[in-house]
Amino acid sequence: MTGPPDRIFAGYAFDLDGTVYLGDRLTAGADRAIASLRAAGSRVLFVTNKPLGTGAGYAAKLSRLGVPAEPADVLTALDTLVRYLDRHHSGARLLAVAEPLVTTILENAGFTVTTRPAKVDVVVVSFDRTFDYAKLLAAYRAVRAGATIVATNPDPYCPTPDGGLPDCAAMLAAIEACTGARAEAIVGKPSEYMAEAVLARLGVPAEDAAMVGDRLATDVVLGQSIGMAGILTLTGDAAAAPGPNATIRPDYVVDGLLDLIPDAARRSP
């Protein structure tokens, strides 16, 4: 593990929650850092496991906070979910343990979403603040009847200013515990499905790109799994640098996003 990078990469994939912002506030210097990287010619992509918004919605939030973004600049776990289901379960009937947005996106993508467990091919599990026993029971019955499980992301909680919210892994654990089944795929970071989509959106060679985030197990692992630099920022979930016995070693560690700009570049006019 080293300190801040001494170069500017051709492309950057940034995690959102805990990295670019926390709640409705940017992390220190995030707007200036991203503006500087763009001015240097770097391609910037925002990547989130949080399946509670669309790319357009996240782009609007970023722009409102002072980081201009278009919908195409944002890749979400829901984008990867639709891509995965199209490739592996085309025409499948789905049961969604998720918030209404997920059902809407799946239906708009051409999938049939049902609440009848006996008619289900795939149980889709996501971050769900409306999760209850009725949803757990429906998922249990669907899986016991032969349905497979696909989840959006492996995060146990989502960082928030007031301490976080239980995330997709909590709902998935409940379903796996009662059914004895395991998810066929978890499509968000750090999966191969999200990694492939990140490189496709960035459009630069992996060795010239960096994944920046506040979580070792999702952000850094995703970057390193495909040959990108994995950069840990000590914001959000990473309150302190990983200890000497950590099994995941980032390529670089920064206190905040401004540290992504090498000193030589900061001194340049």
C-alpha positions as a Markdown table, in Angstrom:
| # | Residue | x | y | z |
|---|---|---|---|---|
| 1 | Met | 0.0 | 0.0 | 0.0 |
| 2 | Thr | 1.3 | 3.5 | -0.9 |
| 3 | Gly | 0.1 | 7.0 | -0.3 |
| 4 | Pro | -1.6 | 9.2 | -3.0 |
| 5 | Pro | -1.0 | 8.5 | -6.7 |
| 6 | Asp | 1.8 | 10.4 | -8.5 |
| 7 | Arg | 0.0 | 10.4 | -11.8 |
| 8 | Ile | -3.3 | 11.4 | -13.4 |
| 9 | Phe | -5.2 | 8.4 | -14.9 |
| 10 | Ala | -7.0 | 8.5 | -18.2 |
| 11 | Gly | -10.2 | 7.3 | -16.5 |
| 12 | Tyr | -11.7 | 7.3 | -13.0 |
| 13 | Ala | -14.6 | 5.4 | -11.7 |
| 14 | Phe | -15.9 | 7.0 | -8.5 |
| 15 | Asp | -18.1 | 5.4 | -5.9 |
| 16 | Leu | -20.8 | 7.8 | -4.7 |
| 17 | Asp | -22.0 | 7.3 | -1.1 |
| 18 | Gly | -19.2 | 7.9 | 1.3 |
| 19 | Thr | -16.8 | 8.9 | -1.5 |
| 20 | Val | -18.2 | 11.8 | -3.5 |
| 21 | Tyr | -20.9 | 12.7 | -1.0 |
| 22 | Leu | -22.3 | 11.6 | 2.3 |
| 23 | Gly | -26.1 | 12.3 | 2.4 |
| 24 | Asp | -26.6 | 15.7 | 0.8 |
| 25 | Arg | -23.1 | 17.1 | 1.3 |
| 26 | Leu | -20.0 | 16.6 | -0.8 |
| 27 | Thr | -17.0 | 15.2 | 0.8 |
| 28 | Ala | -14.2 | 17.8 | 1.3 |
| 29 | Gly | -12.9 | 19.0 | -2.1 |
| 30 | Ala | -14.8 | 16.5 | -4.2 |
| 31 | Asp | -16.1 | 19.1 | -6.6 |
| 32 | Arg | -12.7 | 20.7 | -7.1 |
| 33 | Ala | -10.9 | 17.3 | -7.5 |
| 34 | Ile | -13.3 | 16.0 | -10.1 |
| 35 | Ala | -13.3 | 19.3 | -12.0 |
| 36 | Ser | -9.4 | 19.2 | -12.1 |
| 37 | Leu | -9.4 | 15.7 | -13.4 |
| 38 | Arg | -11.8 | 16.5 | -16.1 |
| 39 | Ala | -9.8 | 19.6 | -17.0 |
| 40 | Ala | -6.8 | 17.3 | -17.4 |
| 41 | Gly | -8.7 | 15.2 | -19.9 |
| 42 | Ser | -9.7 | 12.3 | -17.7 |
| 43 | Arg | -12.9 | 10.4 | -18.3 |
| 44 | Val | -15.0 | 10.3 | -15.1 |
| 45 | Leu | -17.7 | 7.7 | -14.3 |
| 46 | Phe | -19.8 | 7.4 | -11.2 |
| 47 | Val | -20.6 | 3.9 | -10.0 |
| 48 | Thr | -23.0 | 3.0 | -7.2 |
| 49 | Asn | -24.4 | -0.2 | -5.7 |
| 50 | Lys | -27.3 | 1.7 | -4.3 |
| 51 | Pro | -30.4 | 0.6 | -6.2 |
| 52 | Leu | -32.7 | 3.4 | -4.9 |
| 53 | Gly | -32.3 | 5.7 | -7.9 |
| 54 | Thr | -31.8 | 6.0 | -11.6 |
| 55 | Gly | -28.8 | 7.2 | -13.4 |
| 56 | Ala | -30.7 | 10.4 | -14.2 |
| 57 | Gly | -31.6 | 10.9 | -10.6 |
| 58 | Tyr | -28.0 | 10.5 | -9.4 |
| 59 | Ala | -26.8 | 12.8 | -12.2 |
| 60 | Ala | -29.3 | 15.4 | -11.1 |
| 61 | Lys | -28.1 | 15.1 | -7.4 |
| 62 | Leu | -24.5 | 15.4 | -8.4 |
| 63 | Ser | -25.2 | 18.5 | -10.5 |
| 64 | Arg | -27.2 | 20.1 | -7.7 |
| 65 | Leu | -24.2 | 19.5 | -5.3 |
| 66 | Gly | -21.8 | 21.1 | -7.8 |
| 67 | Val | -20.4 | 18.1 | -9.7 |
| 68 | Pro | -22.0 | 18.4 | -13.2 |
| 69 | Ala | -23.1 | 15.0 | -14.5 |
| 70 | Glu | -25.3 | 13.5 | -17.2 |
| 71 | Pro | -27.2 | 10.2 | -16.9 |
| 72 | Ala | -24.7 | 8.4 | -19.0 |
| 73 | Asp | -22.0 | 9.4 | -16.5 |
| 74 | Val | -23.6 | 7.1 | -13.8 |
| 75 | Leu | -23.6 | 3.3 | -13.7 |
| 76 | Thr | -25.9 | 1.7 | -11.1 |
| 77 | Ala | -26.5 | -1.8 | -9.8 |
| 78 | Leu | -29.9 | -1.6 | -11.5 |
| 79 | Asp | -28.2 | -1.1 | -14.9 |
| 80 | Thr | -26.1 | -4.2 | -14.3 |
| 81 | Leu | -29.1 | -6.1 | -13.0 |
| 82 | Val | -31.1 | -5.5 | -16.2 |
| 83 | Arg | -28.0 | -6.4 | -18.3 |
| 84 | Tyr | -27.5 | -9.6 | -16.4 |
| 85 | Leu | -31.1 | -10.7 | -16.6 |
| 86 | Asp | -31.3 | -9.9 | -20.3 |
| 87 | Arg | -28.3 | -12.2 | -20.9 |
| 88 | His | -29.1 | -15.1 | -18.5 |
| 89 | His | -32.8 | -15.0 | -17.8 |
| 90 | Ser | -34.5 | -13.5 | -20.9 |
| 91 | Gly | -38.2 | -13.8 | -20.6 |
| 92 | Ala | -38.1 | -14.9 | -17.0 |
| 93 | Arg | -40.9 | -14.1 | -14.6 |
| 94 | Leu | -39.6 | -12.2 | -11.6 |
| 95 | Leu | -40.6 | -11.7 | -8.0 |
| 96 | Ala | -39.0 | -8.5 | -6.6 |
| 97 | Val | -38.0 | -8.1 | -3.0 |
| 98 | Ala | -37.3 | -4.5 | -3.6 |
| 99 | Glu | -38.7 | -1.0 | -3.6 |
| 100 | Pro | -41.2 | 0.1 | -6.3 |
| 101 | Leu | -38.5 | 1.7 | -8.5 |
| 102 | Val | -36.9 | -1.7 | -9.1 |
| 103 | Thr | -40.2 | -3.2 | -10.2 |
| 104 | Thr | -40.8 | -0.3 | -12.6 |
| 105 | Ile | -37.3 | -0.6 | -14.1 |
| 106 | Leu | -37.7 | -4.4 | -14.6 |
| 107 | Glu | -41.1 | -4.0 | -16.2 |
| 108 | Asn | -39.8 | -1.2 | -18.5 |
| 109 | Ala | -37.1 | -3.6 | -19.5 |
| 110 | Gly | -39.7 | -6.1 | -20.7 |
| 111 | Phe | -39.8 | -8.5 | -17.7 |
| 112 | Thr | -43.0 | -9.8 | -16.1 |
| 113 | Val | -43.0 | -9.1 | -12.4 |
| 114 | Thr | -45.4 | -11.1 | -10.3 |
| 115 | Thr | -46.3 | -11.6 | -6.6 |
| 116 | Arg | -47.4 | -15.2 | -7.1 |
| 117 | Pro | -44.5 | -17.4 | -5.9 |
| 118 | Ala | -45.6 | -20.5 | -7.9 |
| 119 | Lys | -45.2 | -18.5 | -11.1 |
| 120 | Val | -41.6 | -17.2 | -10.5 |
| 121 | Asp | -38.4 | -18.0 | -12.2 |
| 122 | Val | -36.1 | -15.6 | -10.5 |
| 123 | Val | -36.3 | -13.8 | -7.1 |
| 124 | Val | -34.6 | -10.4 | -7.4 |
| 125 | Val | -33.3 | -9.1 | -4.1 |
| 126 | Ser | -32.4 | -5.5 | -3.6 |
| 127 | Phe | -31.9 | -2.8 | -0.9 |
| 128 | Asp | -35.5 | -2.6 | 0.4 |
| 129 | Arg | -36.7 | -0.2 | 3.0 |
| 130 | Thr | -40.2 | -1.8 | 2.7 |
| 131 | Phe | -38.9 | -5.3 | 3.5 |
| 132 | Asp | -41.4 | -7.3 | 5.7 |
| 133 | Tyr | -42.5 | -10.8 | 6.5 |
| 134 | Ala | -44.9 | -11.0 | 3.6 |
| 135 | Lys | -42.0 | -10.4 | 1.2 |
| 136 | Leu | -39.8 | -12.9 | 3.0 |
| 137 | Leu | -42.6 | -15.5 | 2.8 |
| 138 | Ala | -43.2 | -14.9 | -0.9 |
| 139 | Ala | -39.5 | -15.2 | -1.6 |
| 140 | Tyr | -39.2 | -18.4 | 0.5 |
| 141 | Arg | -42.1 | -20.0 | -1.3 |
| 142 | Ala | -40.8 | -19.0 | -4.8 |
| 143 | Val | -37.3 | -20.4 | -4.1 |
| 144 | Arg | -38.7 | -23.6 | -2.6 |
| 145 | Ala | -40.7 | -24.0 | -5.8 |
| 146 | Gly | -37.6 | -23.8 | -7.9 |
| 147 | Ala | -36.8 | -20.1 | -8.5 |
| 148 | Thr | -33.2 | -18.9 | -8.5 |
| 149 | Ile | -32.0 | -15.8 | -6.6 |
| 150 | Val | -30.2 | -12.8 | -8.1 |
| 151 | Ala | -29.2 | -9.8 | -5.9 |
| 152 | Thr | -28.3 | -6.3 | -6.8 |
| 153 | Asn | -25.4 | -5.7 | -4.4 |
| 154 | Pro | -23.4 | -7.3 | -1.5 |
| 155 | Asp | -23.4 | -4.3 | 0.9 |
| 156 | Pro | -24.5 | -5.1 | 4.5 |
| 157 | Tyr | -25.3 | -1.4 | 5.0 |
| 158 | Cys | -25.3 | 1.9 | 3.2 |
| 159 | Pro | -23.4 | 4.8 | 4.8 |
| 160 | Thr | -25.5 | 7.8 | 5.8 |
| 161 | Pro | -24.7 | 10.9 | 8.0 |
| 162 | Asp | -26.7 | 9.3 | 10.9 |
| 163 | Gly | -24.9 | 6.0 | 10.9 |
| 164 | Gly | -26.2 | 4.0 | 8.0 |
| 165 | Leu | -29.1 | 1.8 | 6.8 |
| 166 | Pro | -29.3 | -2.0 | 6.4 |
| 167 | Asp | -28.7 | -2.7 | 2.7 |
| 168 | Cys | -29.3 | -5.6 | 0.3 |
| 169 | Ala | -27.1 | -8.1 | 2.0 |
| 170 | Ala | -29.4 | -8.1 | 5.0 |
| 171 | Met | -32.5 | -8.9 | 2.9 |
| 172 | Leu | -30.5 | -11.5 | 1.0 |
| 173 | Ala | -29.2 | -13.2 | 4.2 |
| 174 | Ala | -32.8 | -13.6 | 5.5 |
| 175 | Ile | -33.9 | -15.3 | 2.2 |
| 176 | Glu | -30.8 | -17.5 | 2.0 |
| 177 | Ala | -31.2 | -18.5 | 5.7 |
| 178 | Cys | -34.8 | -19.7 | 5.4 |
| 179 | Thr | -34.4 | -21.4 | 2.0 |
| 180 | Gly | -31.0 | -22.9 | 2.3 |
| 181 | Ala | -30.3 | -21.5 | -1.3 |
| 182 | Arg | -27.6 | -19.2 | -2.3 |
| 183 | Ala | -27.8 | -16.3 | -4.8 |
| 184 | Glu | -26.8 | -17.3 | -8.4 |
| 185 | Ala | -25.3 | -13.9 | -8.9 |
| 186 | Ile | -24.8 | -10.6 | -7.0 |
| 187 | Val | -24.4 | -8.2 | -9.9 |
| 188 | Gly | -23.1 | -4.9 | -8.2 |
| 189 | Lys | -19.6 | -4.1 | -7.2 |
| 190 | Pro | -17.2 | -6.0 | -7.1 |
| 191 | Ser | -18.8 | -8.5 | -9.4 |
| 192 | Glu | -17.4 | -9.3 | -12.9 |
| 193 | Tyr | -20.7 | -8.1 | -14.3 |
| 194 | Met | -20.2 | -4.6 | -12.8 |
| 195 | Ala | -16.5 | -4.6 | -13.6 |
| 196 | Glu | -17.2 | -5.3 | -17.3 |
| 197 | Ala | -19.8 | -2.5 | -17.4 |
| 198 | Val | -17.4 | -0.1 | -15.8 |
| 199 | Leu | -14.7 | -0.6 | -18.4 |
| 200 | Ala | -17.2 | -0.4 | -21.2 |
| 201 | Arg | -18.6 | 2.9 | -20.0 |
| 202 | Leu | -15.1 | 4.4 | -19.3 |
| 203 | Gly | -13.8 | 3.5 | -22.7 |
| 204 | Val | -10.1 | 3.5 | -21.6 |
| 205 | Pro | -7.7 | 0.6 | -21.0 |
| 206 | Ala | -7.9 | -0.9 | -17.5 |
| 207 | Glu | -4.2 | -0.1 | -16.9 |
| 208 | Asp | -4.9 | 3.6 | -17.5 |
| 209 | Ala | -7.9 | 3.7 | -15.1 |
| 210 | Ala | -8.6 | 3.8 | -11.4 |
| 211 | Met | -11.5 | 2.8 | -9.2 |
| 212 | Val | -11.9 | 5.2 | -6.2 |
| 213 | Gly | -14.0 | 4.4 | -3.2 |
| 214 | Asp | -14.3 | 4.1 | 0.5 |
| 215 | Arg | -14.8 | 0.4 | 0.7 |
| 216 | Leu | -12.0 | -2.2 | 0.3 |
| 217 | Ala | -14.3 | -5.2 | -0.4 |
| 218 | Thr | -16.3 | -3.6 | -3.1 |
| 219 | Asp | -14.5 | -0.6 | -4.7 |
| 220 | Val | -10.9 | -1.5 | -4.4 |
| 221 | Val | -11.5 | -5.2 | -5.2 |
| 222 | Leu | -13.5 | -4.3 | -8.3 |
| 223 | Gly | -10.7 | -2.1 | -9.6 |
| 224 | Gln | -8.0 | -4.5 | -9.0 |
| 225 | Ser | -9.9 | -7.5 | -10.3 |
| 226 | Ile | -9.8 | -6.0 | -13.9 |
| 227 | Gly | -6.4 | -4.4 | -13.8 |
| 228 | Met | -7.4 | -0.9 | -12.7 |
| 229 | Ala | -5.7 | 0.8 | -9.8 |
| 230 | Gly | -7.7 | 0.4 | -6.6 |
| 231 | Ile | -7.7 | 3.7 | -4.6 |
| 232 | Leu | -9.1 | 3.8 | -1.1 |
| 233 | Thr | -10.3 | 7.2 | 0.2 |
| 234 | Leu | -10.5 | 7.6 | 3.9 |
| 235 | Thr | -14.0 | 9.1 | 3.9 |
| 236 | Gly | -17.4 | 7.5 | 4.5 |
| 237 | Asp | -17.0 | 3.8 | 5.4 |
| 238 | Ala | -13.2 | 4.0 | 5.7 |
| 239 | Ala | -12.7 | 6.0 | 8.9 |
| 240 | Ala | -9.1 | 4.8 | 9.1 |
| 241 | Ala | -6.5 | 3.2 | 6.9 |
| 242 | Pro | -6.5 | -0.6 | 6.8 |
| 243 | Gly | -4.3 | -2.3 | 9.3 |
| 244 | Pro | -1.1 | -4.2 | 8.5 |
| 245 | Asn | -3.0 | -7.5 | 8.5 |
| 246 | Ala | -5.7 | -6.5 | 6.0 |
| 247 | Thr | -6.1 | -9.0 | 3.3 |
| 248 | Ile | -7.1 | -6.4 | 0.7 |
| 249 | Arg | -4.3 | -4.0 | -0.1 |
| 250 | Pro | -5.2 | -0.9 | -2.1 |
| 251 | Asp | -2.7 | 0.5 | -4.6 |
| 252 | Tyr | -3.1 | 4.0 | -3.2 |
| 253 | Val | -4.7 | 5.6 | -0.2 |
| 254 | Val | -5.9 | 9.2 | -0.1 |
| 255 | Asp | -7.4 | 11.2 | 2.8 |
| 256 | Gly | -9.9 | 12.8 | 0.3 |
| 257 | Leu | -10.4 | 13.3 | -3.4 |
| 258 | Leu | -8.2 | 16.3 | -3.6 |
| 259 | Asp | -5.2 | 14.0 | -2.9 |
| 260 | Leu | -5.9 | 12.4 | -6.3 |
| 261 | Ile | -4.3 | 15.4 | -7.9 |
| 262 | Pro | -0.5 | 15.0 | -7.8 |
| 263 | Asp | 1.5 | 17.9 | -6.3 |
| 264 | Ala | 3.1 | 18.7 | -9.6 |
| 265 | Ala | -0.3 | 19.0 | -11.3 |
| 266 | Arg | -1.5 | 21.3 | -8.5 |
| 267 | Arg | 1.4 | 23.6 | -9.0 |
| 268 | Ser | 0.8 | 23.8 | -12.8 |
| 269 | Pro | -1.1 | 26.9 | -14.0 |
